[in-house]
């Protein structure tokens, strides 16, 4: 008890001394950030420092999907460039599907029927040499990470090539990803991805446990997805072979939507009912400078398109929804266009930075989940909630994707901005402040805790905050 009292008195005297003299402004800056300032990779005004760097990957992925058996089989080649000043002696690969293994470490319990065998690796090759996945000196799996020892370090400025073949099970609806009905699925977190090596922490080795979100380097993707010809596939990026996979009349509508200022129905419910057959083969998508890649497929979803001129280019905007929710979704394509214009001209006032954006509206209520150029949304019945949800997920294009935030550590940045901007965008489109009780309660709750011990410091890593 005496020791405790003495410690408390010492702390109080220390804090009192701080108030009696000028405080070093660096005192409240974490040591890791101070080190980055000293190295010149970051700067105090928030801009990248003169010595800033970021590693880069180029993914070439081929995958086949069995929608009935709910299986995906894929191969990928990744060219990874070490732009850091440090030789890399290992490679850390993220296997997000391992979250669902029976012995996986998770933030919450999941029903047995959601669990599966995780990511089944057939082979991993580094610069042509196969890694012995059973030899812990060469490879070790832990949580959602695969640690690969490099036989030769990857020197600064050098590039290596990683080849992987794998299989995963496509899951029932997990909210963020999964089947929304028997023949419709939103697929995310599905391919082996090289983790981030950065100037703050080195390798990102946080395990994905289900709640905290993600951190990825900006990368380029060239992806070919093969499915039965009765399915359509929509994905991050832009479709490279529309003229091949889309039949003539559908392709004409697709081309019309590229410059349309009002919604164009590319595939209607009637098209599917007539027994629409797409031209099979692979759906080929490309995307540049994005941190992730997701896709969705269905054999009955309506596809609408529109475009928005921004400077000397036009952005493709797509809406996907079940025919049963046509009434709820009748305005979503126009709302997406108007929201994108609002963000581009007002807040943040930066033109939407990518060539396309697609919102997938799954049946039933619920929130959404952001992916680069793609959102997996619920389907609220109220217009203001539909606008707010659509705005929130679209705004994530800027935060975290365009800014490339570490969501695992600083979730408040992307979710805070998206909530605030969705509130403003909803007011702009509807002409009135949102009456969504959740937003009102969040505002009241924040106002009550500001400046108190309950108010968590902004730089508290989300990984440590729990649910």
Number of C-alpha atoms within 10 A of each C-alpha: 6 7 8 9 10 11 12 12 12 12 12 12 11 11 11 11 12 12 9 8 8 8 11 9 7 10 9 9 13 10 12 12 18 18 15 18 16 12 15 15 20 22 18 12 7 7 10 14 17 11 14 17 16 15 18 21 23 18 23 17 20 19 19 18 19 14 19 8 9 17 14 20 17 21 19 21 18 24 18 20 19 21 19 20 12 14 15 18 13 17 22 21 20 26 26 22 26 26 23 23 17 14 11 17 18 16 14 9 8 12 6 9 8 14 19 17 15 20 21 15 15 12 14 22 15 19 12 11 11 13 17 15 18 10 9 12 11 15 19 16 17 13 20 23 23 21 19 22 19 15 12 10 15 19 17 14 13 13 18 16 16 20 21 19 20 19 21 21 21 25 21 18 15 12 17 18 22 18 22 19 13 12 15 20 23 27 20 19 17 21 26 23 21 23 22 23 22 17 21 15 11 12 17 20 19 17 20 24 19 14 14 21 15 18 21 22 23 21 20 22 23 18 24 19 20 20 18 17 15 15 21 24 20 23 27 25 27 19 19 15 12 17 15 16 22 21 14 11 10 20 17 13 18 24 15 18 22 18 17 19 15 13 21 22 18 23 23 17 19 12 14 16 10 8 11 20 17 17 18 16 15 20 23 23 22 18 24 16 18 22 22 23 26 22 22 21 20 23 21 24 24 22 23 22 29 26 27 22 15 16 7 5 10 17 20 22 26 27 26 24 25 20 16 12 17 13 9 16 21 13 15 23 24 19 18 24 23 17 24 23 19 22 22 16 14 14 15 14 11 13 18 23 13 19 17 23 27 26 25 25 26 26 17 13 13 12 18 22 18 20 28 27 27 27 28 27 25 22 25 22 14 11 16 20 18 24 23 26 26 28 26 28 27 28 28 25 25 22 20 25 25 17 12 18 20 21 22 21 20 21 22 16 16 22 18 11 18 24 20 14 22 25 22 20 27 25 17 15 16 12 9 11 14 20 12 13 9 10 14 12 11 11 12 11 11 13 11 11 12 11 11 8 8 10 12 12 9 11 13 13 15 19 19 10 10 8 9
